[in-house]
Amino acid sequence: MSTGVYMQMLLLRQAYYIFQEVGRSLIRNSLLNFAAVGTTAISLFVLGVGVLLVINTNEIAKTIESDIEIMVFMEQNLTEEDALALEPVIDRISGVQETTFIPRDEALKSLMKQLGGEVDESVGEENPLPDAIKVKISDPREVNAIAAEIEDLPGVESVRYGGQDFVKKLFSLTNWVRIIGLLLITLLGLCGIFLIATTTRLTIFARRREINIMKYVGATDWFVRWPFLLEGIILGFFGALLAVGVLYFSYGALIAKIQETLTFLPLVNSSAVLFRIFEGLLAIGIVMGAVGSTISVRRYLRV
């Protein structure tokens, strides 16, 4: 028998032994394994909910931000030519993306259309509305500074804009969601690692004599470690898989219900984004399992 064939057979026998031991351990400690999988699933589910909540809050904030516009009203005695001359001045201000001039006559027609012509008698022959310039900005967070700069320009009567306070509150809420979510995730993640480590430790403790004998006859640390490492990875993976499954179906049902009643609300429903989140949760679950088993097996390898 050649050396290459012998090595292949040896590797196959080692792999068979490792997977056999993993299967026995999973069956032997089924109750503790169930608790470890459940805790991992809960912690990763909370993590997924927190991530989706932050992403959707940011999406809503971006949509609201994109609708923020500054309305610049000119002085009543300013001619249309002078008002038009202010448009390129405003357009050159840093942060201004686009400007649109609205003549007073057009503004009056728009108002009359909205009110169904009921303002005809009260307005009389003279148009009381000023010329205006609608300003769209590139970064809504700079709206205060840009509005103040525009208001200081000669010929400008007043500057109005809305939505900024709501956006600030929304971002403040997002920050709190991140902080609270991170604390919960850390706590539950540590619980998941602890349970996986406890499960692995009990398995190792029951086989400590066998491990000692294997070490004395020359077994490498990795040969001893692999069954326990794979067991932890399997527990973490199935915990993450359970969390992803619950999150996928619950989030899909929630999105469908919200879109039926609040069609205007922009929510993240992209398959690519969701799959990236779910892949991340599966990876974290596997890492949690590997870390838990690694912590437990280390002390029993010192012979």
KEKE-3310 file (N, C-alpha, C; in steps of 0.2 Angstrom, whole numbers, plus 5000, padded with zeros to 4 digits):
npx = (5004:5003:5011:5003:4989:4988:4988:4977:4967:4969:4966:4952:4947:4950:4941:4929:4929:4929:4916:4908:4909:4905:4891:4887:4889:4880:4868:4869:4869:4857:4847:4854:4860:4849:4845:4856:4856:4843:4846:4856:4849:4839:4847:4853:4841:4837:4847:4846:4833:4836:4846:4838:4828:4836:4841:4829:4824:4834:4832:4819:4822:4831:4822:4814:4823:4826:4815:4816:4815:4820:4810:4811:4806:4803:4805:4791:4790:4800:4806:4802:4813:4824:4822:4824:4837:4843:4843:4854:4864:4860:4861:4875:4879:4887:4882:4870:4859:4850:4840:4824:4814:4799:4787:4777:4764:4762:4762:4750:4741:4742:4738:4725:4720:4721:4712:4701:4697:4691:4698:4697:4689:4693:4706:4707:4712:4726:4740:4744:4755:4772:4787:4796:4809:4812:4823:4833:4843:4859:4864:4854:4857:4863:4854:4850:4861:4863:4850:4851:4861:4855:4845:4851:4853:4852:4835:4828:4814:4809:4813:4808:4807:4804:4803:4815:4817:4810:4818:4830:4825:4822:4835:4840:4833:4837:4850:4848:4842:4852:4862:4854:4851:4864:4868:4859:4861:4875:4874:4865:4872:4884:4877:4873:4886:4891:4882:4884:4898:4897:4890:4899:4909:4904:4903:4917:4922:4916:4923:4936:4946:4948:4953:4965:4972:4973:4981:4993:4997:5001:4992:4987:4984:4974:4968:4961:4953:4945:4932:4924:4925:4918:4906:4902:4901:4891:4880:4880:4877:4864:4857:4858:4852:4839:4835:4836:4826:4814:4815:4815:4802:4793:4797:4794:4780:4776:4781:4772:4760:4761:4763:4751:4743:4750:4756:4764:4776:4793:4801:4814:4815:4823:4829:4843:4849:4842:4847:4860:4861:4855:4865:4876:4871:4871:4885:4889:4883:4890:4903:4901:4898:4910:4919:4914:4916:4930:4934:4931:4938:4951:4958:4958:4967:4979:4991)
npy = (4994:5011:5026:5037:5032:5026:5037:5044:5035:5035:5048:5048:5039:5046:5057:5051:5046:5058:5064:5054:5055:5068:5067:5057:5065:5076:5069:5064:5075:5081:5090:5101:5105:5109:5120:5128:5131:5137:5149:5155:5157:5167:5178:5181:5184:5195:5203:5204:5210:5222:5227:5228:5237:5249:5251:5253:5264:5273:5274:5279:5292:5297:5298:5308:5318:5321:5327:5340:5357:5374:5388:5403:5419:5435:5453:5463:5474:5472:5471:5460:5457:5461:5451:5439:5441:5438:5424:5417:5421:5415:5402:5400:5398:5388:5371:5372:5364:5365:5378:5386:5398:5406:5415:5429:5429:5416:5409:5414:5409:5396:5395:5399:5389:5378:5382:5383:5395:5403:5414:5425:5436:5441:5444:5454:5466:5468:5458:5450:5441:5438:5437:5421:5409:5393:5382:5368:5358:5349:5342:5339:5341:5353:5363:5373:5382:5386:5392:5403:5410:5413:5421:5433:5439:5454:5460:5449:5444:5434:5417:5400:5384:5366:5350:5347:5347:5335:5325:5326:5321:5308:5303:5304:5294:5283:5282:5278:5266:5259:5259:5253:5241:5236:5233:5223:5213:5210:5205:5194:5187:5184:5175:5165:5160:5156:5145:5136:5134:5128:5116:5110:5108:5099:5088:5086:5084:5072:5064:5065:5056:5048:5058:5061:5049:5048:5059:5056:5045:5051:5059:5074:5091:5097:5085:5081:5092:5094:5087:5093:5107:5106:5102:5114:5123:5118:5119:5133:5136:5131:5138:5151:5148:5145:5158:5166:5160:5163:5177:5180:5176:5183:5196:5198:5196:5207:5218:5216:5219:5232:5239:5238:5246:5258:5264:5274:5274:5272:5257:5245:5232:5225:5211:5208:5216:5210:5197:5199:5203:5191:5182:5187:5185:5171:5169:5175:5167:5154:5158:5161:5148:5142:5150:5147:5133:5132:5139:5130:5118:5121:5120:5107:5101:5102:5092)
npz = (5000:4995:5002:5000:4998:5011:5019:5015:5019:5033:5036:5033:5042:5054:5052:5052:5065:5072:5068:5072:5086:5088:5085:5095:5106:5105:5105:5118:5127:5125:5131:5137:5125:5118:5126:5124:5110:5110:5118:5110:5098:5103:5107:5094:5087:5093:5090:5076:5075:5080:5071:5059:5064:5065:5052:5045:5052:5048:5035:5034:5039:5030:5019:5023:5025:5012:5008:5013:5011:5008:5009:5002:5005:4997:4999:4999:4992:4982:4966:4952:4944:4952:4962:4955:4952:4964:4964:4958:4967:4979:4974:4973:4986:4998:4999:4994:4983:4972:4965:4963:4955:4960:4954:4960:4954:4950:4962:4967:4959:4961:4974:4973:4966:4975:4985:4978:4971:4981:4986:4978:4980:4993:4990:4981:4968:4970:4971:4986:4989:4990:4979:4977:4982:4980:4988:4987:4996:4998:5009:5022:5036:5037:5036:5045:5045:5032:5030:5039:5033:5020:5025:5029:5017:5007:5003:5006:5014:5023:5029:5028:5033:5036:5045:5050:5064:5067:5060:5068:5080:5076:5072:5085:5091:5084:5088:5102:5100:5095:5105:5116:5110:5107:5120:5125:5115:5118:5131:5129:5120:5127:5136:5127:5123:5135:5138:5128:5130:5143:5140:5131:5141:5150:5142:5139:5152:5155:5147:5151:5156:5145:5136:5142:5141:5127:5124:5131:5123:5112:5104:5095:5099:5091:5086:5097:5100:5089:5088:5099:5095:5083:5088:5095:5085:5077:5086:5088:5074:5072:5081:5076:5064:5067:5073:5061:5053:5060:5061:5047:5042:5051:5049:5036:5036:5044:5036:5025:5031:5036:5024:5018:5025:5027:5015:5011:5019:5019:5019:5022:5011:5003:4995:4994:5004:5016:5015:5017:5030:5036:5033:5040:5053:5054:5052:5064:5074:5071:5075:5089:5094:5091:5099:5112:5113:5112:5123:5133:5130:5132:5145:5147:5139:5144:5149)
capx = (5000:5007:5010:4997:4983:4988:4987:4970:4963:4970:4962:4945:4946:4950:4935:4924:4929:4927:4909:4904:4910:4900:4884:4886:4889:4874:4862:4870:4868:4852:4843:4858:4861:4843:4845:4861:4853:4838:4849:4859:4843:4836:4852:4854:4835:4837:4852:4843:4828:4840:4849:4832:4825:4841:4841:4823:4824:4839:4829:4814:4825:4834:4817:4811:4828:4826:4809:4817:4816:4819:4807:4814:4801:4806:4802:4785:4792:4806:4803:4803:4820:4828:4821:4827:4845:4845:4843:4861:4867:4858:4863:4882:4880:4889:4877:4864:4859:4846:4835:4818:4811:4792:4784:4771:4758:4761:4760:4743:4737:4743:4734:4718:4718:4721:4707:4695:4695:4688:4702:4697:4686:4697:4713:4706:4716:4733:4743:4748:4760:4779:4791:4799:4813:4813:4830:4835:4850:4862:4864:4849:4859:4866:4849:4850:4867:4861:4844:4853:4865:4851:4841:4855:4854:4847:4829:4825:4809:4809:4815:4805:4808:4801:4805:4822:4817:4808:4823:4834:4822:4823:4842:4842:4830:4841:4856:4846:4841:4859:4865:4851:4852:4871:4869:4855:4865:4881:4872:4862:4878:4888:4874:4874:4893:4892:4879:4888:4904:4895:4888:4905:4913:4901:4905:4924:4923:4914:4928:4943:4951:4950:4957:4971:4975:4974:4986:4999:4999:5003:4986:4988:4978:4969:4964:4956:4949:4940:4925:4921:4924:4913:4899:4900:4899:4884:4875:4879:4874:4857:4854:4857:4847:4832:4834:4835:4820:4809:4816:4813:4795:4790:4798:4790:4773:4776:4781:4766:4754:4762:4763:4744:4740:4755:4760:4769:4781:4798:4804:4818:4812:4827:4831:4850:4850:4840:4851:4867:4860:4855:4872:4880:4869:4874:4892:4890:4881:4896:4908:4899:4899:4917:4922:4912:4919:4937:4935:4930:4942:4958:4961:4958:4972:4985:4992)
capy = (5000:5017:5031:5042:5029:5025:5044:5046:5031:5038:5055:5046:5036:5052:5061:5046:5046:5065:5065:5050:5058:5074:5064:5055:5071:5080:5065:5063:5081:5085:5095:5106:5107:5113:5127:5132:5133:5142:5155:5158:5160:5173:5183:5183:5187:5202:5207:5205:5215:5229:5229:5230:5243:5254:5252:5256:5271:5277:5274:5284:5298:5299:5300:5314:5323:5323:5332:5346:5362:5380:5393:5410:5424:5441:5458:5464:5480:5470:5469:5453:5457:5461:5445:5435:5442:5434:5417:5415:5422:5409:5395:5399:5396:5381:5366:5373:5359:5367:5383:5387:5404:5405:5422:5430:5428:5409:5407:5416:5405:5389:5396:5399:5382:5374:5384:5383:5401:5407:5420:5430:5443:5444:5447:5460:5467:5468:5452:5451:5436:5440:5432:5416:5405:5386:5380:5361:5357:5343:5339:5342:5343:5360:5367:5379:5387:5389:5396:5409:5414:5416:5426:5439:5443:5460:5459:5443:5445:5428:5410:5395:5376:5361:5344:5346:5344:5328:5321:5326:5316:5302:5301:5302:5288:5278:5281:5275:5259:5256:5258:5248:5234:5233:5230:5217:5209:5208:5201:5188:5184:5180:5169:5160:5157:5152:5139:5132:5132:5123:5110:5107:5107:5093:5083:5085:5081:5065:5060:5068:5051:5046:5063:5061:5044:5050:5064:5052:5041:5056:5063:5081:5095:5098:5079:5080:5098:5095:5085:5098:5113:5105:5102:5121:5126:5115:5122:5140:5137:5129:5143:5156:5146:5146:5165:5169:5158:5167:5184:5181:5175:5188:5203:5198:5197:5214:5222:5216:5222:5239:5242:5238:5252:5264:5263:5280:5273:5268:5252:5241:5226:5222:5204:5208:5218:5205:5191:5200:5203:5184:5179:5190:5182:5164:5169:5176:5161:5150:5161:5160:5141:5140:5153:5143:5127:5134:5141:5125:5113:5123:5118:5099:5099:5103:5086)
capz = (5000:4995:5007:4999:5000:5018:5022:5014:5023:5040:5037:5033:5049:5059:5051:5054:5072:5074:5067:5077:5093:5088:5085:5101:5111:5103:5108:5125:5131:5121:5135:5137:5118:5116:5129:5121:5104:5111:5120:5104:5094:5106:5106:5087:5085:5096:5086:5069:5076:5081:5065:5055:5066:5064:5045:5043:5055:5044:5028:5035:5040:5023:5015:5026:5024:5005:5006:5017:5007:5011:5005:5003:5003:4996:5002:4995:4987:4978:4959:4950:4941:4958:4965:4950:4953:4970:4963:4957:4973:4983:4971:4974:4993:4999:5002:4990:4977:4967:4967:4959:4957:4960:4954:4965:4951:4950:4968:4969:4955:4964:4980:4971:4964:4981:4988:4974:4969:4986:4988:4973:4983:4998:4988:4977:4962:4971:4974:4992:4989:4987:4975:4982:4979:4983:4989:4989:4999:4997:5016:5027:5042:5036:5034:5049:5043:5025:5030:5042:5028:5015:5028:5029:5011:5006:4999:5009:5020:5028:5027:5031:5032:5041:5046:5053:5071:5067:5058:5074:5085:5073:5073:5092:5093:5081:5092:5108:5098:5094:5112:5120:5106:5108:5127:5125:5111:5122:5137:5127:5117:5132:5139:5122:5123:5142:5138:5123:5134:5148:5136:5129:5146:5153:5137:5140:5159:5155:5143:5153:5156:5138:5133:5145:5138:5120:5124:5133:5117:5106:5100:5094:5102:5086:5085:5103:5100:5083:5090:5103:5091:5078:5092:5097:5079:5075:5091:5086:5068:5072:5085:5071:5058:5070:5073:5054:5051:5064:5059:5040:5041:5055:5046:5029:5038:5047:5031:5021:5034:5036:5017:5016:5028:5027:5009:5010:5023:5016:5023:5018:5009:4997:4996:4995:5011:5021:5015:5020:5037:5038:5032:5046:5059:5053:5054:5071:5077:5071:5079:5096:5095:5091:5105:5118:5114:5113:5130:5137:5129:5133:5151:5147:5134:5148:5152)
cpx = (5004:5006:5004:4990:4982:4986:4979:4965:4963:4966:4954:4943:4946:4943:4929:4923:4927:4919:4905:4904:4905:4893:4883:4885:4882:4868:4863:4868:4862:4848:4848:4860:4855:4843:4851:4859:4848:4841:4852:4854:4840:4840:4852:4847:4835:4842:4849:4837:4831:4843:4843:4829:4830:4841:4835:4822:4828:4835:4823:4817:4828:4828:4814:4816:4827:4820:4810:4819:4816:4816:4809:4809:4804:4802:4796:4786:4797:4803:4805:4811:4825:4828:4825:4835:4847:4846:4850:4865:4866:4861:4871:4884:4882:4884:4871:4864:4856:4841:4830:4815:4803:4789:4778:4764:4757:4759:4753:4739:4737:4738:4727:4716:4717:4714:4700:4693:4692:4692:4701:4694:4690:4704:4712:4710:4723:4735:4747:4754:4767:4782:4794:4804:4814:4820:4830:4842:4853:4863:4859:4851:4862:4860:4848:4855:4865:4855:4846:4857:4860:4847:4844:4856:4849:4841:4825:4821:4810:4811:4811:4807:4805:4804:4811:4822:4815:4814:4828:4832:4823:4830:4843:4839:4834:4847:4854:4845:4847:4862:4861:4851:4858:4871:4865:4859:4871:4879:4869:4868:4882:4884:4874:4881:4894:4888:4882:4895:4902:4893:4894:4909:4911:4903:4913:4925:4921:4919:4935:4948:4953:4954:4964:4975:4977:4980:4993:5001:5001:4998:4988:4982:4973:4965:4959:4951:4943:4933:4921:4920:4919:4906:4897:4898:4892:4879:4874:4876:4866:4853:4853:4852:4840:4830:4832:4828:4814:4809:4813:4805:4791:4791:4794:4783:4772:4776:4775:4760:4755:4761:4755:4741:4744:4759:4765:4776:4787:4802:4808:4815:4816:4830:4839:4852:4848:4845:4858:4866:4859:4861:4876:4878:4871:4881:4893:4888:4887:4901:4907:4900:4906:4921:4920:4915:4927:4939:4935:4935:4949:4961:4962:4964:4979:4987:4999)
cpy = (5006:5021:5035:5039:5028:5032:5046:5041:5033:5044:5053:5043:5041:5056:5057:5047:5053:5066:5060:5052:5064:5072:5061:5060:5075:5076:5065:5069:5085:5090:5101:5109:5111:5120:5131:5135:5138:5149:5159:5161:5166:5179:5186:5186:5194:5206:5209:5210:5222:5232:5232:5236:5249:5256:5255:5263:5276:5279:5280:5291:5301:5302:5307:5320:5325:5327:5339:5351:5369:5385:5400:5415:5431:5447:5460:5469:5478:5468:5462:5452:5457:5454:5439:5435:5439:5427:5414:5416:5417:5402:5394:5398:5389:5377:5367:5368:5362:5373:5384:5393:5403:5413:5422:5428:5420:5406:5409:5411:5398:5390:5396:5392:5377:5376:5385:5390:5405:5413:5426:5437:5446:5447:5454:5461:5466:5461:5453:5446:5439:5435:5427:5412:5398:5384:5372:5361:5350:5339:5343:5344:5350:5365:5374:5384:5390:5394:5403:5413:5417:5422:5433:5443:5449:5458:5453:5445:5440:5422:5405:5388:5372:5355:5342:5344:5337:5323:5321:5321:5309:5299:5300:5296:5282:5277:5277:5268:5256:5254:5252:5241:5231:5230:5224:5212:5206:5203:5194:5184:5180:5174:5163:5156:5153:5145:5134:5129:5127:5116:5106:5105:5100:5087:5081:5082:5074:5061:5062:5062:5049:5051:5063:5055:5045:5055:5061:5048:5045:5059:5070:5085:5096:5091:5079:5086:5097:5093:5090:5105:5112:5105:5109:5124:5124:5118:5129:5141:5136:5135:5149:5155:5147:5154:5168:5167:5162:5174:5185:5181:5181:5195:5203:5199:5204:5219:5222:5219:5229:5242:5242:5244:5259:5263:5268:5279:5269:5263:5248:5234:5223:5215:5204:5210:5213:5199:5192:5200:5195:5180:5181:5186:5174:5164:5170:5170:5155:5152:5160:5153:5140:5143:5149:5137:5127:5135:5135:5119:5115:5120:5110:5097:5100:5097:5086)
cpz = (5000:5001:5006:5000:5007:5021:5021:5018:5031:5041:5037:5039:5054:5058:5053:5062:5075:5074:5071:5084:5093:5089:5092:5107:5111:5106:5116:5129:5127:5125:5135:5130:5116:5120:5126:5114:5105:5113:5114:5099:5096:5105:5099:5084:5087:5092:5079:5070:5076:5075:5060:5057:5065:5056:5043:5046:5050:5037:5028:5035:5034:5019:5017:5025:5017:5003:5010:5012:5010:5007:5007:5001:5002:4999:4997:4990:4982:4971:4957:4947:4947:4962:4961:4951:4959:4969:4962:4963:4978:4981:4972:4982:4994:5002:4998:4984:4971:4969:4961:4960:4956:4960:4958:4961:4951:4956:4970:4965:4958:4971:4979:4969:4970:4985:4984:4972:4974:4988:4984:4976:4988:4996:4985:4971:4964:4974:4980:4993:4987:4982:4980:4978:4983:4982:4991:4991:4998:5004:5021:5033:5042:5035:5038:5047:5037:5026:5034:5037:5022:5018:5029:5023:5010:5001:5001:5015:5025:5025:5031:5029:5037:5040:5049:5060:5071:5065:5064:5079:5082:5074:5080:5094:5090:5085:5099:5106:5097:5101:5116:5117:5107:5115:5128:5121:5115:5127:5134:5123:5122:5135:5134:5123:5130:5141:5134:5127:5139:5145:5134:5135:5150:5148:5138:5147:5159:5152:5145:5153:5149:5134:5135:5142:5130:5120:5126:5127:5111:5102:5100:5098:5098:5085:5091:5102:5095:5085:5094:5099:5086:5082:5093:5090:5076:5080:5089:5079:5068:5076:5080:5066:5061:5071:5066:5052:5054:5061:5051:5039:5045:5052:5039:5031:5040:5041:5026:5024:5035:5029:5015:5019:5027:5021:5008:5014:5020:5020:5019:5017:5003:4999:4998:5002:5016:5021:5018:5027:5040:5038:5038:5052:5059:5055:5061:5076:5077:5075:5087:5098:5096:5097:5111:5119:5115:5120:5135:5137:5131:5139:5151:5143:5138:5152:5154)
residu = (MET:SER:THR:GLY:VAL:TYR:MET:GLN:MET:LEU:LEU:LEU:ARG:GLN:ALA:TYR:TYR:ILE:PHE:GLN:GLU:VAL:GLY:ARG:SER:LEU:ILE:ARG:ASN:SER:LEU:LEU:ASN:PHE:ALA:ALA:VAL:GLY:THR:THR:ALA:ILE:SER:LEU:PHE:VAL:LEU:GLY:VAL:GLY:VAL:LEU:LEU:VAL:ILE:ASN:THR:ASN:GLU:ILE:ALA:LYS:THR:ILE:GLU:SER:ASP:ILE:GLU:ILE:MET:VAL:PHE:MET:GLU:GLN:ASN:LEU:THR:GLU:GLU:ASP:ALA:LEU:ALA:LEU:GLU:PRO:VAL:ILE:ASP:ARG:ILE:SER:GLY:VAL:GLN:GLU:THR:THR:PHE:ILE:PRO:ARG:ASP:GLU:ALA:LEU:LYS:SER:LEU:MET:LYS:GLN:LEU:GLY:GLY:GLU:VAL:ASP:GLU:SER:VAL:GLY:GLU:GLU:ASN:PRO:LEU:PRO:ASP:ALA:ILE:LYS:VAL:LYS:ILE:SER:ASP:PRO:ARG:GLU:VAL:ASN:ALA:ILE:ALA:ALA:GLU:ILE:GLU:ASP:LEU:PRO:GLY:VAL:GLU:SER:VAL:ARG:TYR:GLY:GLY:GLN:ASP:PHE:VAL:LYS:LYS:LEU:PHE:SER:LEU:THR:ASN:TRP:VAL:ARG:ILE:ILE:GLY:LEU:LEU:LEU:ILE:THR:LEU:LEU:GLY:LEU:CYS:GLY:ILE:PHE:LEU:ILE:ALA:THR:THR:THR:ARG:LEU:THR:ILE:PHE:ALA:ARG:ARG:ARG:GLU:ILE:ASN:ILE:MET:LYS:TYR:VAL:GLY:ALA:THR:ASP:TRP:PHE:VAL:ARG:TRP:PRO:PHE:LEU:LEU:GLU:GLY:ILE:ILE:LEU:GLY:PHE:PHE:GLY:ALA:LEU:LEU:ALA:VAL:GLY:VAL:LEU:TYR:PHE:SER:TYR:GLY:ALA:LEU:ILE:ALA:LYS:ILE:GLN:GLU:THR:LEU:THR:PHE:LEU:PRO:LEU:VAL:ASN:SER:SER:ALA:VAL:LEU:PHE:ARG:ILE:PHE:GLU:GLY:LEU:LEU:ALA:ILE:GLY:ILE:VAL:MET:GLY:ALA:VAL:GLY:SER:THR:ILE:SER:VAL:ARG:ARG:TYR:LEU:ARG:VAL)
# end
